[in-house]
Amino acid sequence: MLGNLRLIARSFANITIAAERHHVHPTIRSICSLNQLPLGSPTLPISIKLPTTITKKIRDKPNPCIPLRIPRPTISLPLADPLVDNDNEIQAARLIVIRRKKMKKHKLRKLRKRMKYVWAKVRQKREMRKEKAFQAELMGQVKEAEKFSPANYVQEKLNIVNMTILPNRWRGKRLPEFVIKDLIAKAQAKKQAKIETVERRKKFMASYKQE
């Protein structure tokens, strides 16, 4: 109870100080003058007279407060994204990548050392298979050369040269190969008969002139 009374007395003391500094309604000034007593143990009972009506002017002008002014920095520092173009940072992910590369090299070196003779044996067998295939190809070429006959070779070339090339069409029509052969043979026979007829006529005219 005493603590609450002390708080009320201190609040009225503060109102008194504010009334002396600024313009406050006279009713509040009178209340503050009644409570300018030294703080201590108050005497009971205490009579406090509060104003019954509060004007609009008092509500519009509350106790002034001193605003706090925070000084702003005059130098403006540029804001940069720390995740972009930061060469000084050390990432653990990159260290893990480097460690994996080193482990791969180490494991590869151990594997080569362990499988040295096994891989040499496999390489030797592979080279032997290649050599056998090459020798077999050389032997095949030698046998083919032994079977070569110059007379048969020349005859084949002459047959190719003397071979008659059949046309694909006969008088603008596309016909089978055997039909074109028959038509060509009939045309040649007809031409030969015409030549024989001309020669026979020449002989007959020559014998008629001699008579």
C-alpha positions in Angstrom: 0.0 0.0 0.0 2.8 2.4 0.9 4.6 1.6 -2.3 1.6 2.5 -4.4 1.2 5.9 -2.5 4.8 6.7 -3.1 4.4 6.1 -6.9 1.3 8.4 -7.0 3.2 11.1 -5.2 6.2 10.9 -7.5 3.9 11.1 -10.6 2.3 14.3 -9.2 5.8 15.7 -8.6 6.7 15.1 -12.3 3.4 16.8 -13.4 4.4 19.8 -11.3 7.8 20.1 -13.0 6.1 19.8 -16.4 3.6 22.5 -15.4 6.4 24.9 -14.5 8.1 24.4 -17.8 5.2 24.4 -20.3 1.8 25.8 -20.5 -0.6 23.6 -18.7 -4.3 24.1 -17.7 -4.7 26.0 -14.4 -6.6 23.2 -12.7 -3.7 20.8 -13.2 -1.3 23.5 -12.0 -3.4 23.9 -8.8 -3.4 20.1 -8.2 0.4 20.1 -8.6 0.8 22.9 -6.0 -1.1 20.9 -3.4 1.2 17.9 -3.8 4.6 19.7 -3.5 5.5 18.0 -0.3 8.8 16.1 0.5 8.7 12.4 -0.2 8.5 10.3 2.8 5.9 8.5 4.8 2.6 10.1 3.8 -0.1 10.9 6.4 -3.4 9.2 6.1 -6.0 10.0 4.9 -4.9 11.8 1.8 -7.4 13.9 -0.1 -6.8 14.3 -3.8 -9.1 16.5 -5.8 -9.1 15.7 -9.6 -10.8 18.0 -12.2 -14.2 16.9 -13.1 -14.1 18.1 -16.7 -11.1 18.0 -19.0 -11.1 20.5 -21.8 -10.2 19.7 -25.4 -7.1 21.9 -25.2 -5.6 19.6 -22.5 -6.2 16.5 -24.6 -4.7 18.1 -27.7 -1.5 19.1 -26.0 0.0 16.2 -24.0 3.3 16.3 -22.1 6.0 17.0 -24.6 8.7 14.3 -25.1 12.2 15.0 -26.3 12.8 13.0 -29.5 16.0 11.0 -29.7 18.2 11.8 -32.6 20.3 8.9 -33.8 23.3 10.1 -35.9 23.4 8.6 -39.3 26.6 7.5 -41.0 27.9 10.0 -43.5 29.9 7.4 -45.5 27.8 5.1 -47.6 29.4 1.7 -48.1 28.5 -0.3 -51.2 26.4 -3.4 -50.6 27.8 -6.5 -52.3 26.5 -10.0 -52.5 28.8 -12.2 -50.5 28.1 -15.3 -52.6 29.1 -13.6 -55.9 32.8 -13.0 -56.9 34.2 -13.7 -53.5 37.7 -15.1 -54.1 38.9 -14.9 -50.5 36.4 -17.4 -49.1 37.3 -21.0 -48.5 34.7 -23.5 -49.3 34.6 -26.9 -47.8 33.1 -28.4 -51.0 36.2 -27.5 -53.0 38.4 -29.2 -50.3 36.3 -32.3 -50.6 36.7 -32.3 -54.4 40.5 -32.0 -54.1 40.6 -34.8 -51.5 38.6 -37.1 -53.8 41.0 -36.4 -56.7 44.0 -37.2 -54.4 42.3 -40.4 -53.3 41.5 -41.4 -56.9 45.2 -41.0 -57.8 46.3 -42.9 -54.8 43.9 -45.8 -55.5 44.9 -45.8 -59.2 48.6 -46.1 -58.3 47.8 -49.0 -56.0 45.8 -50.7 -58.6 48.5 -50.4 -61.2 51.0 -51.7 -58.8 48.8 -54.7 -57.9 47.7 -55.6 -61.4 51.0 -54.9 -63.2 51.8 -58.5 -64.2 48.2 -59.5 -64.8 47.7 -56.7 -67.3 51.1 -57.5 -68.9 49.9 -61.0 -69.5 46.6 -59.8 -71.0 48.5 -57.4 -73.3 50.9 -60.2 -74.4 47.9 -62.5 -75.4 46.3 -59.6 -77.3 49.5 -59.0 -79.3 49.8 -62.7 -80.0 46.3 -62.8 -81.4 47.0 -59.8 -83.6 50.2 -61.4 -84.9 48.5 -64.7 -85.7 45.7 -62.9 -87.7 48.4 -61.0 -89.6 50.3 -64.2 -90.5 47.1 -65.9 -91.6 46.3 -62.9 -93.9 49.8 -63.1 -95.4 49.5 -66.8 -96.1 46.2 -66.3 -97.8 47.7 -63.7 -100.1 50.6 -66.1 -100.9 48.2 -68.9 -101.9 46.2 -66.5 -104.0 49.3 -65.4 -105.8 50.3 -69.1 -106.5 46.9 -69.7 -108.1 47.3 -66.7 -110.5 47.3 -67.5 -114.2 48.4 -64.8 -116.7 46.6 -66.3 -119.7 43.2 -66.5 -117.9 43.7 -62.9 -116.6 44.3 -61.6 -120.2 41.3 -63.6 -121.5 39.0 -62.1 -118.9 40.1 -58.6 -119.7 39.6 -59.2 -123.5 36.1 -60.6 -122.8 35.2 -57.4 -120.9 36.5 -55.2 -123.7 34.7 -57.2 -126.5 31.5 -57.5 -124.5 28.6 -55.7 -126.2 26.7 -53.4 -123.8 23.0 -53.8 -124.2 20.8 -50.7 -124.1 18.1 -50.3 -121.6 15.6 -49.2 -124.1 14.7 -50.2 -127.7 13.2 -47.4 -129.8 12.1 -45.4 -126.7 10.5 -48.4 -125.0 11.8 -50.1 -121.8 12.0 -53.8 -122.6 13.5 -56.9 -120.9 17.1 -57.9 -121.7 16.3 -61.1 -123.7 13.8 -59.2 -125.8 16.4 -56.5 -126.6 18.9 -59.3 -127.5 16.4 -60.8 -130.0 15.6 -57.5 -131.6 19.3 -56.7 -132.0 20.0 -60.1 -133.6 17.1 -59.6 -136.1 18.3 -56.1 -136.9 21.8 -57.3 -137.6 20.5 -60.2 -139.8 18.3 -57.8 -141.7 21.3 -55.5 -142.3 23.5 -58.4 -143.4 20.9 -59.5 -145.8 20.6 -56.0 -147.3 24.4 -55.9 -147.7 24.4 -59.3 -149.5 21.6 -58.1 -151.8 23.5 -55.0 -152.8 26.7 -57.0 -153.5 24.7 -59.5 -155.6 23.2 -56.7 -157.6 26.6 -55.2 -158.3 28.0 -58.5 -159.6 25.0 -58.9 -161.8 25.4 -55.5 -163.3 29.1 -56.1 -163.8 28.4 -59.4 -165.8 25.7 -57.6 -167.9 28.2 -54.9 -169.0 30.8 -57.5 -170.0 28.3 -59.2 -172.3 
